[in-house]
């Protein structure tokens, strides 16, 4: 869910901004590490340090540190005497918020009235409320939407005084455990759980999920302590700073869609192959935007469906390339595409007619007047390695 630039030289044209970018806590730290910085989602972001390919492989083999402080961190809390927090949030998302116990987190979607996706997000039960992480490019729209639709008895606290780091890779737990203390050991965290810890002596909320398909952690800390924590992590031999270019290639291999590219307000969760985000209780009870449409699509199928493609040849097919039918008519489009460093072949996500979404189906793509063949392939392209069992 968490957003990253696309692989077309690290950033998509519509993500580049003309205005002076806002500062993030680690801007000077990235530059001192030799990062190539570009304007993305209103901020200067590190696209790469050594290069996307070596950084990608480092995360798959060791552990990479990503700065995702541009993302929105929110805390939704209820006034004293008001017990409708969970119900109010459920009126906007299809997740079962009521069953979310302390320390558990859940992927969900902020839905428009037509069932389209306004944003994808993470919900966690914190002491005192629901912690929400939203995409950086949409966070102010999300805040406005929440303020408009949530009752006045709910306080929306934008935690803009906090930084957010992501440590991802098979050696992430080993590296992080050396500098973390808490009531429970780090291994008490399993996939989609979180808790309070200290890292290098700094107060932190650490959760365990990730946007790469690898085991990993998200670390929310006071912004003033971001450099101290980043230095402590990168002092571990397993850890290197990684740019958002590799973050994008990793998430594509892992079948993790990017809002504004693979997801948007005109795309429903059913078309996006995110039906799992509609909990069973909520499907049965309804009460969230677009419920009736989504239940029809769940029974009958959407017109288009997001699929994975392995592209024949060596040239990647990029976002925006049309999907063609047998007569050359555009019937879908590629939403993410690039060369997979792990598989050593071009891969893509695309929306194709649902009848053509069967694995093994050959799909014709067009890019700059040239035709390509993509084979519908089950995703993820690279198997996930989340830590699902623990102490």
C-alpha positions in Angstrom: 0.0 0.0 0.0 2.7 2.4 0.9 3.5 4.6 -2.1 6.7 4.7 -4.0 7.8 6.1 -7.4 7.4 4.0 -10.5 10.3 2.4 -12.3 10.3 4.7 -15.3 13.7 6.2 -14.2 12.4 6.1 -10.6 9.4 8.5 -10.9 6.3 8.9 -13.0 5.8 12.1 -14.9 2.5 12.9 -13.1 4.2 12.5 -9.7 6.9 15.2 -10.4 6.0 18.5 -9.0 6.9 22.0 -10.1 6.5 23.7 -6.6 9.3 23.8 -4.1 9.2 20.5 -2.3 8.6 20.3 1.4 11.4 19.1 3.7 11.4 15.8 5.5 13.4 15.0 8.6 16.1 12.9 6.8 16.7 15.1 3.7 20.3 16.1 4.8 21.0 12.5 5.9 20.1 11.1 2.5 22.2 13.7 0.7 25.2 12.9 3.0 24.7 9.2 2.1 25.0 10.1 -1.6 21.3 9.7 -2.5 20.0 10.9 -5.8 17.0 13.0 -4.8 14.0 13.9 -6.9 10.7 15.7 -6.2 7.9 13.2 -5.6 4.5 13.6 -3.9 5.4 17.1 -2.7 8.8 16.1 -1.2 12.4 15.5 -2.1 12.8 11.7 -2.0 15.8 9.4 -2.3 15.3 7.4 -5.5 18.6 5.5 -5.3 22.1 5.4 -3.7 24.2 2.8 -5.4 21.6 1.9 -8.1 18.2 0.3 -8.2 19.5 -3.2 -9.2 22.0 -3.7 -6.4 19.7 -2.1 -3.9 16.9 -4.4 -4.9 19.1 -7.5 -4.5 20.5 -6.2 -1.1 16.9 -6.1 0.3 16.1 -9.6 -1.1 19.3 -11.0 0.6 19.9 -8.8 3.6 18.0 -5.7 4.9 17.2 -2.3 3.5 16.2 0.9 5.3 13.5 3.0 3.5 12.5 6.5 4.5 8.7 6.7 4.1 8.2 9.8 6.2 6.2 11.4 3.4 3.3 9.1 4.2 0.5 10.3 6.5 0.3 9.1 10.0 -3.0 9.7 11.7 -4.5 8.9 15.1 -8.3 8.7 15.4 -9.6 9.0 18.9 -13.0 9.4 20.5 -14.1 12.0 23.0 -14.8 10.9 26.6 -18.3 9.3 26.7 -18.4 8.6 22.9 -18.2 4.8 22.1 -18.9 5.0 18.4 -15.3 5.2 17.1 -15.2 1.8 15.4 -18.7 2.2 13.9 -17.9 5.6 12.5 -14.7 4.3 10.8 -16.6 1.3 9.4 -19.0 3.6 7.7 -16.0 4.7 5.5 -14.0 1.4 5.0 -15.0 -2.3 4.5 -12.7 -3.6 7.3 -14.0 -5.2 10.4 -12.6 -2.5 12.8 -14.6 -3.7 15.8 -12.6 -7.0 16.0 -9.3 -5.2 15.8 -7.6 -5.8 19.1 -4.7 -3.9 20.6 -1.5 -4.3 18.6 -3.2 -5.8 15.5 -3.2 -4.1 12.1 -5.3 -4.5 9.0 -5.1 -3.5 5.4 -8.2 -1.6 4.2 -9.5 0.8 1.6 -11.1 4.3 1.9 -14.0 4.0 -0.5 -16.0 6.5 -2.6 -19.8 6.3 -2.9 -19.4 4.4 -6.2 -17.2 1.8 -4.6 -14.1 3.2 -6.1 -10.9 3.4 -4.1 -10.0 6.8 -2.7 -6.9 5.4 -1.0 -5.5 2.2 0.5 -4.4 2.3 4.1 -3.3 0.5 7.2 -5.4 0.5 10.4 -3.9 -0.5 13.8 -5.4 -0.5 17.3 -3.2 1.7 19.4 -3.8 2.5 23.1 -6.3 5.4 22.9 -7.5 5.0 19.3 -7.0 3.8 15.8 -3.7 4.6 14.1 -3.9 5.0 10.3 -1.2 5.2 7.7 -2.2 6.6 4.4 -0.3 7.4 1.1 1.8 10.5 1.0 0.3 11.8 -2.3 -3.3 11.6 -1.0 -2.9 12.3 2.7 -4.4 15.8 2.7 -7.4 14.6 0.6 -7.8 11.7 3.0 -7.7 14.1 6.0 -10.4 16.3 4.4 -12.5 13.2 3.6 -12.3 12.0 7.2 -13.0 15.4 8.7 -16.1 15.7 6.5 -17.5 12.3 7.2 -16.5 11.4 10.8 -18.6 12.7 13.6 -17.4 15.7 15.6 -16.8 13.5 18.7 -13.8 11.9 16.9 -10.5 13.8 17.0 -8.3 13.4 13.9 -4.7 14.0 15.0 -2.3 14.3 12.0 1.0 13.0 13.5 3.2 15.3 11.4 5.8 15.5 14.1 6.7 11.8 13.5 8.9 10.1 11.0 8.3 6.7 9.5 11.0 4.3 8.5 10.7 0.8 7.0 13.3 -1.9 7.5 12.8 -4.8 5.1 14.6 -8.0 4.2 15.4 -11.5 5.6 18.0 -10.1 8.0 15.9 -7.2 9.2 14.8 -8.9 12.5 18.4 -9.8 13.4 19.6 -6.3 12.8 16.7 -4.6 14.6 16.8 -6.9 17.6 20.3 -5.7 18.6 19.1 -2.1 19.2 15.5 -2.6 20.4 14.1 -3.0 23.9 10.6 -3.5 25.0 8.3 -5.3 27.4 8.2 -8.1 24.9 10.9 -9.4 22.6 10.9 -8.4 19.0 10.0 -11.9 18.0 6.6 -11.5 19.7 5.7 -9.4 16.7 4.3 -11.5 13.8 3.0 -10.4 10.5 0.4 -7.6 10.8 1.0 -6.9 14.5 2.7 -4.0 16.3 3.7 -2.6 19.7 5.5 -0.1 21.8 9.3 -0.4 21.9 12.4 1.8 22.2 15.0 1.8 19.4 18.4 3.2 20.2 16.7 4.7 23.3 14.0 6.4 21.3 10.3 5.8 21.8 8.9 3.9 18.8 5.8 2.1 17.6 7.0 -0.8 15.6 4.8 -3.0 13.4 5.7 -6.0 11.3 4.4 -6.1 7.7 6.1 -4.5 4.7 5.8 -3.3 1.1 8.4 -5.6 -0.4 7.1 -9.1 0.2 10.0 -9.7 2.6 9.9 -9.8 6.4 10.1 -6.3 7.7 9.1 -3.6 10.1 7.7 -0.1 10.1 9.1 2.2 12.7 7.2 5.3 13.8 9.4 7.7 15.8 9.6 11.3 16.7 10.9 13.3 13.7 13.6 14.9 15.8 15.1 11.5 16.5 15.0 10.3 12.9 18.7 10.7 12.2 19.7 9.0 15.4 17.6 6.0 14.6 18.6 5.8 11.0 22.3 5.9 12.0 21.8 3.2 14.5 20.1 1.0 12.0 22.6 1.6 9.2 25.5 0.8 11.7 24.3 -2.8 11.6 26.2 -4.8 9.0 23.0 -6.2 7.4 21.5 -2.8 6.7 21.9 -0.3 3.9 19.8 2.7 3.0 17.6 1.9 0.0 15.9 4.3 -2.4 12.3 4.3 -3.5 13.2 3.1 -7.0 14.1 -0.3 -5.6 11.1 -0.1 -3.3 8.9 0.1 -6.4 10.6 -2.9 -8.2 10.3 -4.9 -5.0 6.6 -4.2 -4.5 5.8 -5.0 -8.1 7.4 -8.4 -7.7 5.4 -8.9 -4.5 2.0 -8.0 -6.1 1.5 -4.9 -4.0 -0.5 -2.2 -5.9 0.5 1.4 -5.8 -2.3 4.0 -5.3 -2.6 6.5 -8.2 -1.2 3.9 -10.6 -2.8 0.5 -10.0 -5.6 1.9 -7.8 -7.8 4.9 -8.2 -11.2 6.3 -7.6 -12.6 4.7 -10.7 -11.3 1.2 -9.8 -13.2 -1.0 -7.4 -11.6 -3.5 -4.9 -13.1 -6.4 -7.0 -11.5 -5.2 -10.2 -8.2 -4.6 -8.3 -8.2 -8.2 -7.0 -8.4 -6.8 -3.4 -11.7 -8.6 -2.5 -9.9 -9.9 0.6 -10.1 -6.4 2.1 -13.9 -6.7 2.3 -14.3 -8.6 5.6 -17.0 -11.3 5.7 -19.0 -9.5 8.4 -19.0 -6.3 6.5 -19.9 -8.0 3.2 -23.0 -9.5 5.0 -24.0 -6.4 7.0 -23.0 -3.7 4.5 -23.0 -0.1 5.7 -19.9 1.1 3.8 -19.7 3.1 0.5 -20.4 1.1 -2.7 -21.6 -2.0 -0.8 -24.4 -2.9 -3.2 -22.2 -2.5 -6.4 -19.3 -4.4 -4.9 -21.6 -7.3 -3.9 -22.9 -7.5 -7.5 -19.4 -7.4 -8.8 -18.3 -10.1 -6.4 -21.0 -12.4 -7.7 -20.8 -11.5 -11.4 -17.3 -10.2 -11.8 -16.0 -6.8 -12.7 -15.6 -5.8 -16.3 -11.8 -5.6 -15.9 -9.5 -7.4 -13.5 -5.9 -6.6 -12.3 -3.5 -9.4 -13.3 0.2 -10.0 -13.5 2.0 -10.4 -16.8 5.3 -11.8 -17.7 6.3 -9.9 -20.9 8.1 -11.9 -23.6 11.5 -10.5 -24.6 13.7 -8.2 -22.6 12.1 -4.8 -23.0 9.7 -3.7 -20.2 6.3 -2.4 -21.0 5.5 0.7 -18.9 2.5 2.2 -17.3 -0.1 3.5 -19.7 0.5 0.9 -22.4 -2.8 -0.2 -23.8 -4.1 -3.8 -23.7 -5.4 -4.7 -27.2 -8.1 -7.2 -28.3 -7.8 -9.3 -31.5 -8.9 -6.4 -33.6 -6.5 -3.9 -32.2 -9.0 -2.1 -29.9 -7.8 -0.9 -26.5 -9.6 -2.9 -23.9 -7.4 -2.4 -20.8 -4.1 -0.9 -19.8 -0.8 -1.5 -18.0 -0.6 0.2 -14.7 2.9 -0.8 -13.5 5.7 -2.3 -15.4 9.5 -2.8 -15.3 12.3 -5.3 -15.4 12.3 -7.8 -12.5 15.8 -7.9 -11.0 14.9 -11.2 -9.2 13.4 -13.0 -12.2 15.6 -11.3 -14.8 12.6 -10.7 -17.1 10.0 -7.9 -17.7 6.9 -8.0 -15.6 3.8 -5.9 -15.3 0.4 -5.4 -13.7 -2.4 -4.6 -16.1 -6.2 -4.4 -16.2 -7.6 -6.8 -18.7 -11.1 -8.0 -19.5 -12.1 -10.5 -16.8 -12.6 -13.3 -19.4 -8.9 -12.9 -20.4 -7.6 -13.0 -16.7 -7.0 -16.7 -16.7 -3.4 -17.7 -16.1 -1.6 -18.7 -19.2 -3.7 -16.3 -21.4 -1.6 -14.4 -24.0 -2.3 -10.6 -23.8 -1.3 -8.2 -26.6 0.3 -4.9 -25.4 1.2 -1.8 -27.4 4.0 0.6 -26.6 5.2 3.3 -28.9 3.8 1.6 -31.9 5.4 -1.8 -31.1 3.4 -4.9 -30.1 4.4 -7.1 -27.1 3.0 -10.3 -25.7 2.3 -10.7 -22.0 1.4 -14.0 -20.4 -1.1 -13.8 -17.5 0.8 -15.1 -14.5 -0.3 -15.7 -10.9 1.0 -13.2 -8.5 3.0 -12.6 -6.5 5.8 -13.0 -9.0 8.2 -13.6 -6.1 6.8 -15.5 -3.1 6.3 -13.5 0.1 8.4 -14.3 3.1 6.4 -12.7 5.9 7.1 -13.7 9.5 3.7 -15.3 10.4 4.7 -17.3 13.4 6.5 -16.1 16.5 6.9 -16.3 20.3 
